[in-house]
Amino acid sequence: MDEQYYEKLFNIKTSGEQKIFNESMHYNRYEPTSYSALEILSKKYIFTAEDCIVDFGCGKGRLNFYINHFFHSTVTGIEMNTFFYKKAVDNKIDYLKKHKKKTNSINFLNCFAEEYNINPSDNKFYFFNPFSIQIFIKVIRNILISVEEYERTVDVILYYPSDDYIYFLENNTSFVLLDEIKLPYLYDNDPRQSFLVYRLDFK
């Protein structure tokens, strides 16, 4: 299904060319995950209503609305860019006008990723290369500290994964690769067109 279908279904606006660039070299240009990629992820990977998902570099909130709508998960979008944060909040207002859901199940925060205070209920963390490896390391360490304090199984989901992200997770943490979800229409030409799911399991 095309973008217009989902934008109308959710009553949001997340499409279009992104012309806002971040001044810091540590933060990458915003690009939403395609709806076709989200379709594949959601068919191959399980989200539940008990999940609390954090999307680092959420932009206008596309992934947040998609997961909340189809799986009733609690979603938190972290966005350091004030322009995109405000767009996400506007989208939340429009989304809730059409879909009567709990307002506290969708949250957006305007802050730096490394400053986000990991909630003890947060158990899945999504990254579409939003920032440099230096910031990624800080965020992962915050997640690990949280898991030490409140033991639980947590997943890190990487889309179009950075080699630096992969190397750090596999060589400097206890996360283990759980699954690789390839985008069949793109993977043959670009092996990075996939989702990698890493898990830290305390069960």
C-alpha positions as CSV (number, residue, x, y, z in Angstrom):
1,M,0.0,0.0,0.0
2,D,1.2,3.5,-0.8
3,E,2.1,6.3,1.6
4,Q,-1.1,8.2,0.9
5,Y,-3.2,5.3,2.2
6,Y,-1.4,5.2,5.6
7,E,-1.3,9.0,5.9
8,K,-5.1,9.1,5.4
9,L,-5.6,6.1,7.7
10,F,-3.7,7.7,10.5
11,N,-4.7,11.3,9.7
12,I,-1.1,12.4,9.8
13,K,1.4,14.1,7.5
14,T,4.9,12.6,7.5
15,S,5.7,12.4,3.8
16,G,7.5,14.8,1.5
17,E,11.1,15.9,1.0
18,Q,12.8,16.9,4.2
19,K,14.7,20.2,3.8
20,I,15.6,20.7,7.4
21,F,19.2,19.9,8.3
22,N,20.8,19.7,11.7
23,E,23.8,22.0,12.4
24,S,25.6,19.4,14.5
25,M,27.7,16.8,12.7
26,H,26.5,14.2,15.2
27,Y,22.9,14.3,14.0
28,N,21.9,13.0,10.5
29,R,19.3,14.3,8.1
30,Y,15.8,13.1,9.0
31,E,14.3,10.5,6.7
32,P,11.2,8.5,7.7
33,T,11.1,4.7,7.5
34,S,9.1,3.8,4.4
35,Y,5.7,2.3,5.1
36,S,6.6,-0.7,2.9
37,A,9.6,-1.4,5.2
38,L,7.3,-1.1,8.3
39,E,4.9,-3.6,6.7
40,I,7.7,-6.1,6.4
41,L,9.1,-5.5,9.9
42,S,5.7,-5.9,11.5
43,K,5.1,-9.2,9.7
44,K,8.4,-10.7,10.7
45,Y,8.8,-9.2,14.2
46,I,6.3,-9.3,17.1
47,F,5.0,-6.1,18.7
48,T,2.4,-6.4,21.5
49,A,0.2,-4.1,23.5
50,E,2.5,-4.7,26.5
51,D,5.6,-3.3,24.6
52,C,7.0,0.2,25.3
53,I,8.9,1.3,22.2
54,V,11.3,4.2,22.0
55,D,12.1,5.7,18.6
56,F,15.3,7.7,18.7
57,G,15.2,10.4,16.0
58,C,11.5,10.0,15.5
59,G,11.0,13.0,13.2
60,K,7.3,13.5,12.5
61,G,6.4,10.3,14.3
62,R,5.6,7.9,11.5
63,L,6.8,4.7,13.1
64,N,5.1,5.7,16.4
65,F,1.7,6.0,14.9
66,Y,2.1,2.8,12.8
67,I,3.0,0.6,15.8
68,N,0.4,2.2,18.1
69,H,-2.4,1.8,15.6
70,F,-1.8,-1.8,14.6
71,F,-0.4,-3.2,17.9
72,H,-1.6,-0.8,20.6
73,S,1.9,-0.5,21.9
74,T,3.0,2.4,24.0
75,V,5.4,4.5,21.9
76,T,7.8,7.3,22.8
77,G,9.4,9.4,20.1
78,I,12.7,11.3,20.9
79,E,13.4,14.2,18.6
80,M,16.1,16.9,19.2
81,N,14.9,19.0,16.2
82,T,12.2,21.4,17.4
83,F,10.7,21.8,14.0
84,F,10.1,18.0,13.6
85,Y,9.1,17.7,17.2
86,K,6.3,20.2,16.7
87,K,5.2,18.4,13.5
88,A,5.0,15.1,15.5
89,V,2.9,16.8,18.2
90,D,0.6,18.2,15.6
91,N,0.3,14.7,14.0
92,K,-0.6,13.3,17.4
93,I,-3.4,15.8,17.8
94,D,-4.8,14.9,14.4
95,Y,-4.3,11.1,14.9
96,L,-6.2,11.2,18.2
97,K,-9.1,13.1,16.6
98,K,-9.6,10.1,14.3
99,H,-8.5,7.3,16.6
100,K,-9.9,7.4,20.1
101,K,-6.9,5.9,22.0
102,K,-5.2,6.6,25.3
103,T,-3.3,9.9,24.9
104,N,-0.6,8.6,27.3
105,S,0.2,5.7,24.9
106,I,1.9,8.1,22.4
107,N,4.5,10.5,23.7
108,F,7.0,12.8,22.0
109,L,9.9,14.5,23.8
110,N,12.0,17.4,22.4
111,C,15.4,16.4,23.8
112,F,18.8,15.0,22.9
113,A,18.8,11.2,22.7
114,E,21.5,10.7,25.2
115,E,19.6,12.9,27.7
116,Y,16.5,10.7,27.6
117,N,15.8,9.0,30.9
118,I,15.2,5.4,30.0
119,N,11.9,4.3,31.6
120,P,11.9,0.9,33.4
121,S,9.1,-0.2,31.1
122,D,10.9,0.6,27.9
123,N,11.8,-2.6,26.2
124,K,12.3,-2.0,22.5
125,F,14.5,0.7,21.0
126,Y,14.4,1.7,17.3
127,F,17.2,3.4,15.4
128,F,17.3,4.5,11.7
129,N,20.9,5.9,11.9
130,P,19.7,9.1,13.6
131,F,23.1,10.1,14.9
132,S,26.8,9.4,15.2
133,I,28.4,6.4,16.8
134,Q,29.5,8.6,19.7
135,I,25.9,9.4,20.6
136,F,24.7,5.8,19.9
137,I,27.2,4.5,22.4
138,K,25.9,6.9,25.1
139,V,22.3,5.8,24.4
140,I,23.1,2.1,24.5
141,R,25.0,2.6,27.8
142,N,21.9,4.4,29.2
143,I,19.8,1.4,28.2
144,L,22.3,-1.0,29.8
145,I,22.3,0.9,33.0
146,S,18.5,0.8,33.1
147,V,18.5,-3.0,32.5
148,E,20.9,-3.4,35.4
149,E,18.6,-1.5,37.6
150,Y,15.4,-3.1,36.3
151,E,16.2,-6.5,34.9
152,R,14.2,-7.2,31.7
153,T,14.6,-8.4,28.2
154,V,15.2,-5.6,25.7
155,D,15.6,-5.4,22.0
156,V,17.5,-2.9,19.8
157,I,16.1,-2.6,16.3
158,L,18.4,-1.2,13.6
159,Y,17.1,-0.2,10.2
160,Y,19.6,0.3,7.4
161,P,22.2,-0.5,10.0
162,S,25.5,1.4,10.4
163,D,28.6,-0.7,10.5
164,D,29.8,1.3,13.5
165,Y,26.5,0.5,15.3
166,I,26.8,-3.2,14.5
167,Y,30.5,-3.4,15.6
168,F,29.8,-1.7,18.9
169,L,26.8,-3.9,19.8
170,E,28.6,-7.1,18.9
171,N,32.0,-6.3,20.4
172,N,31.3,-4.1,23.4
173,T,27.9,-5.2,24.7
174,S,26.0,-8.4,25.6
175,F,23.4,-7.9,22.9
176,V,23.1,-10.9,20.6
177,L,21.8,-10.8,17.0
178,L,18.3,-12.2,17.1
179,D,17.1,-11.8,13.6
180,E,17.9,-10.1,10.2
181,I,14.8,-9.0,8.3
182,K,15.7,-8.3,4.7
183,L,13.7,-6.0,2.4
184,P,13.4,-8.4,-0.6
185,Y,12.8,-5.8,-3.2
186,L,15.9,-3.8,-2.2
187,Y,18.3,-6.1,-0.4
188,D,19.9,-7.7,-3.5
189,N,21.2,-4.3,-4.6
190,D,22.0,-3.0,-1.1
191,P,22.6,-5.4,1.8
192,R,22.0,-2.6,4.3
193,Q,18.3,-2.6,3.3
194,S,17.4,-4.7,6.2
195,F,16.4,-4.6,9.9
196,L,18.8,-6.1,12.5
197,V,17.2,-7.1,15.8
198,Y,19.6,-7.4,18.8
199,R,18.4,-8.8,22.1
200,L,19.6,-8.7,25.7
201,D,17.8,-11.5,27.5
202,F,17.5,-11.7,31.2
203,K,14.9,-14.6,31.2
